[in-house]
Structure formats: structure tokens, C-alpha cells
Amino acid sequence: IAEALAERLAVARVLGRDDIGHLAPGMAADFVAFAVDDLRHAGAAHDPVAALVFCGAGDVGTAVIDGRVVVREGRLTTLDLGPHLETHRRLAQRLLAPTRS
């Protein structure tokens, strides 16, 4: 782990960025967390990245973008999804409805 962290800091230096490379207050942070302890990923615990690539990522449990939590416990925190789902359902019904002459 220490080697991976050192590599991230080295990349940040090469890019001339001092706001990326590690997780700390005031740093730009983007990361996503997926559960890999379910049936879909059974037998793949030895390599979680390969599990996500080859077995499918499933639903996002947590997402932090630019230091702001945008998904928590699988739910969006940035908008009320209900009205958007209702609009989508209504538009889908219109697409599937027989055309009127």
C-alpha cells in the first residue's frame, strides 16, 4: 500500500498538482466503493479489481467526487431521484403507446 501511495504522490508532482495524490482535508478526492462480498463476486476476493472488471461492478455503495459525497449507501445525495424516475416512466409510456391518427 505504501508503494501505491508513493506512486500517486509522484504522479501528482509530475502533473504539477499539489491538490491530488492522497486523501486529506482540502485535497481533491474522487473515489468509488463497490461491495465485492456478494454472490456475483464469490471466489474473486483474491483480486477485487479483477472481480469488478470480470464479474461486473454492481451498484455503487459510496462515491466521493472532488471531496463531496455524491452516493452514500447506494443512494444519490445530490438530487431527489423520485421526480426524475417519474418523468422517465411517463416518457417511456408515451414511447410505447400506440400512435394516434
Rosetta constraint file for C-alpha pairs under 8 A:
AtomPair CA 1 CA 5 HARMONIC 6.30 0.50
AtomPair CA 2 CA 6 HARMONIC 6.17 0.50
AtomPair CA 3 CA 7 HARMONIC 6.21 0.50
AtomPair CA 4 CA 8 HARMONIC 6.35 0.50
AtomPair CA 5 CA 9 HARMONIC 6.37 0.50
AtomPair CA 5 CA 21 HARMONIC 7.37 0.50
AtomPair CA 5 CA 22 HARMONIC 7.03 0.50
AtomPair CA 6 CA 10 HARMONIC 6.17 0.50
AtomPair CA 7 CA 11 HARMONIC 6.19 0.50
AtomPair CA 8 CA 12 HARMONIC 6.22 0.50
AtomPair CA 8 CA 21 HARMONIC 4.83 0.50
AtomPair CA 8 CA 22 HARMONIC 7.20 0.50
AtomPair CA 9 CA 13 HARMONIC 6.28 0.50
AtomPair CA 9 CA 20 HARMONIC 7.54 0.50
AtomPair CA 9 CA 21 HARMONIC 4.59 0.50
AtomPair CA 9 CA 22 HARMONIC 6.97 0.50
AtomPair CA 10 CA 14 HARMONIC 6.28 0.50
AtomPair CA 10 CA 21 HARMONIC 7.88 0.50
AtomPair CA 11 CA 15 HARMONIC 6.22 0.50
AtomPair CA 11 CA 21 HARMONIC 7.39 0.50
AtomPair CA 12 CA 16 HARMONIC 6.19 0.50
AtomPair CA 12 CA 17 HARMONIC 5.08 0.50
AtomPair CA 12 CA 18 HARMONIC 6.49 0.50
AtomPair CA 12 CA 19 HARMONIC 7.97 0.50
AtomPair CA 12 CA 20 HARMONIC 5.95 0.50
AtomPair CA 12 CA 21 HARMONIC 5.55 0.50
AtomPair CA 13 CA 17 HARMONIC 5.82 0.50
AtomPair CA 13 CA 18 HARMONIC 6.92 0.50
AtomPair CA 19 CA 26 HARMONIC 7.48 0.50
AtomPair CA 19 CA 27 HARMONIC 4.82 0.50
AtomPair CA 19 CA 28 HARMONIC 5.62 0.50
AtomPair CA 20 CA 27 HARMONIC 5.93 0.50
AtomPair CA 20 CA 28 HARMONIC 5.58 0.50
AtomPair CA 20 CA 29 HARMONIC 7.06 0.50
AtomPair CA 22 CA 27 HARMONIC 7.38 0.50
AtomPair CA 22 CA 29 HARMONIC 7.79 0.50
AtomPair CA 23 CA 27 HARMONIC 6.45 0.50
AtomPair CA 23 CA 28 HARMONIC 7.90 0.50
AtomPair CA 23 CA 29 HARMONIC 6.37 0.50
AtomPair CA 27 CA 66 HARMONIC 7.94 0.50
AtomPair CA 27 CA 67 HARMONIC 7.15 0.50
AtomPair CA 28 CA 65 HARMONIC 7.91 0.50
AtomPair CA 28 CA 66 HARMONIC 4.74 0.50
AtomPair CA 28 CA 67 HARMONIC 5.63 0.50
AtomPair CA 29 CA 64 HARMONIC 6.68 0.50
AtomPair CA 29 CA 65 HARMONIC 6.00 0.50
AtomPair CA 29 CA 66 HARMONIC 4.69 0.50
AtomPair CA 29 CA 67 HARMONIC 4.60 0.50
AtomPair CA 29 CA 68 HARMONIC 7.92 0.50
AtomPair CA 30 CA 63 HARMONIC 7.47 0.50
AtomPair CA 30 CA 64 HARMONIC 5.23 0.50
AtomPair CA 30 CA 65 HARMONIC 4.32 0.50
AtomPair CA 30 CA 66 HARMONIC 5.41 0.50
AtomPair CA 30 CA 67 HARMONIC 6.53 0.50
AtomPair CA 31 CA 63 HARMONIC 5.83 0.50
AtomPair CA 31 CA 64 HARMONIC 5.34 0.50
AtomPair CA 31 CA 65 HARMONIC 6.64 0.50
AtomPair CA 32 CA 60 HARMONIC 6.92 0.50
AtomPair CA 32 CA 61 HARMONIC 7.65 0.50
AtomPair CA 32 CA 62 HARMONIC 5.69 0.50
AtomPair CA 32 CA 63 HARMONIC 4.33 0.50
AtomPair CA 32 CA 64 HARMONIC 6.38 0.50
AtomPair CA 33 CA 60 HARMONIC 6.18 0.50
AtomPair CA 33 CA 61 HARMONIC 5.66 0.50
AtomPair CA 33 CA 62 HARMONIC 5.07 0.50
AtomPair CA 33 CA 63 HARMONIC 6.35 0.50
AtomPair CA 34 CA 57 HARMONIC 6.79 0.50
AtomPair CA 34 CA 58 HARMONIC 7.24 0.50
AtomPair CA 34 CA 59 HARMONIC 6.75 0.50
AtomPair CA 34 CA 60 HARMONIC 5.21 0.50
AtomPair CA 34 CA 61 HARMONIC 5.41 0.50
AtomPair CA 34 CA 62 HARMONIC 7.16 0.50
AtomPair CA 35 CA 58 HARMONIC 7.95 0.50
AtomPair CA 35 CA 60 HARMONIC 7.79 0.50
AtomPair CA 35 CA 61 HARMONIC 6.83 0.50
AtomPair CA 36 CA 40 HARMONIC 7.79 0.50
AtomPair CA 36 CA 41 HARMONIC 5.52 0.50
AtomPair CA 36 CA 42 HARMONIC 7.92 0.50
AtomPair CA 36 CA 45 HARMONIC 7.24 0.50
AtomPair CA 36 CA 48 HARMONIC 6.86 0.50
AtomPair CA 36 CA 51 HARMONIC 7.38 0.50
AtomPair CA 36 CA 52 HARMONIC 7.66 0.50
AtomPair CA 37 CA 41 HARMONIC 6.34 0.50
AtomPair CA 37 CA 42 HARMONIC 6.90 0.50
AtomPair CA 37 CA 45 HARMONIC 7.61 0.50
AtomPair CA 38 CA 42 HARMONIC 6.31 0.50
AtomPair CA 40 CA 55 HARMONIC 6.38 0.50
AtomPair CA 40 CA 56 HARMONIC 7.82 0.50
AtomPair CA 41 CA 45 HARMONIC 7.18 0.50
AtomPair CA 41 CA 51 HARMONIC 5.98 0.50
AtomPair CA 41 CA 52 HARMONIC 7.87 0.50
AtomPair CA 41 CA 55 HARMONIC 6.16 0.50
AtomPair CA 44 CA 48 HARMONIC 6.51 0.50
AtomPair CA 44 CA 50 HARMONIC 7.52 0.50
AtomPair CA 44 CA 51 HARMONIC 5.39 0.50
AtomPair CA 45 CA 51 HARMONIC 7.30 0.50
AtomPair CA 47 CA 51 HARMONIC 6.21 0.50
AtomPair CA 48 CA 52 HARMONIC 6.31 0.50
AtomPair CA 49 CA 53 HARMONIC 6.33 0.50
AtomPair CA 50 CA 54 HARMONIC 5.82 0.50
AtomPair CA 50 CA 55 HARMONIC 7.77 0.50
AtomPair CA 51 CA 55 HARMONIC 5.22 0.50
AtomPair CA 51 CA 56 HARMONIC 7.10 0.50
AtomPair CA 51 CA 57 HARMONIC 7.83 0.50
AtomPair CA 52 CA 56 HARMONIC 5.02 0.50
AtomPair CA 52 CA 57 HARMONIC 4.61 0.50
AtomPair CA 53 CA 57 HARMONIC 6.85 0.50
AtomPair CA 59 CA 74 HARMONIC 6.80 0.50
AtomPair CA 60 CA 71 HARMONIC 7.39 0.50
AtomPair CA 60 CA 74 HARMONIC 5.67 0.50
AtomPair CA 61 CA 71 HARMONIC 6.79 0.50
AtomPair CA 61 CA 72 HARMONIC 6.22 0.50
AtomPair CA 61 CA 73 HARMONIC 4.96 0.50
AtomPair CA 61 CA 74 HARMONIC 4.31 0.50
AtomPair CA 61 CA 75 HARMONIC 7.70 0.50
AtomPair CA 62 CA 69 HARMONIC 7.43 0.50
AtomPair CA 62 CA 70 HARMONIC 7.60 0.50
AtomPair CA 62 CA 71 HARMONIC 4.93 0.50
AtomPair CA 62 CA 72 HARMONIC 4.84 0.50
AtomPair CA 62 CA 73 HARMONIC 6.01 0.50
AtomPair CA 62 CA 74 HARMONIC 6.32 0.50
AtomPair CA 63 CA 69 HARMONIC 5.89 0.50
AtomPair CA 63 CA 70 HARMONIC 5.61 0.50
AtomPair CA 63 CA 71 HARMONIC 4.83 0.50
AtomPair CA 63 CA 72 HARMONIC 6.89 0.50
AtomPair CA 64 CA 68 HARMONIC 5.22 0.50
AtomPair CA 64 CA 69 HARMONIC 4.29 0.50
AtomPair CA 64 CA 70 HARMONIC 5.75 0.50
AtomPair CA 64 CA 71 HARMONIC 7.07 0.50
AtomPair CA 65 CA 69 HARMONIC 6.43 0.50
AtomPair CA 65 CA 70 HARMONIC 6.72 0.50
AtomPair CA 69 CA 77 HARMONIC 7.15 0.50
AtomPair CA 70 CA 76 HARMONIC 5.73 0.50
AtomPair CA 70 CA 77 HARMONIC 5.05 0.50
AtomPair CA 70 CA 78 HARMONIC 5.73 0.50
AtomPair CA 71 CA 75 HARMONIC 5.23 0.50
AtomPair CA 71 CA 76 HARMONIC 4.48 0.50
AtomPair CA 71 CA 77 HARMONIC 5.57 0.50
AtomPair CA 71 CA 78 HARMONIC 7.88 0.50
AtomPair CA 72 CA 76 HARMONIC 6.57 0.50
AtomPair CA 72 CA 77 HARMONIC 6.72 0.50
AtomPair CA 76 CA 80 HARMONIC 7.72 0.50
AtomPair CA 76 CA 81 HARMONIC 7.49 0.50
AtomPair CA 80 CA 84 HARMONIC 7.68 0.50
AtomPair CA 81 CA 85 HARMONIC 6.19 0.50
AtomPair CA 82 CA 86 HARMONIC 6.26 0.50
AtomPair CA 83 CA 87 HARMONIC 6.24 0.50
AtomPair CA 84 CA 88 HARMONIC 6.17 0.50
AtomPair CA 85 CA 89 HARMONIC 6.14 0.50
AtomPair CA 86 CA 90 HARMONIC 6.16 0.50
AtomPair CA 87 CA 91 HARMONIC 6.15 0.50
AtomPair CA 88 CA 92 HARMONIC 6.04 0.50
AtomPair CA 89 CA 93 HARMONIC 6.19 0.50
AtomPair CA 90 CA 94 HARMONIC 6.42 0.50
AtomPair CA 91 CA 95 HARMONIC 6.31 0.50
AtomPair CA 92 CA 96 HARMONIC 6.31 0.50
AtomPair CA 93 CA 97 HARMONIC 5.97 0.50
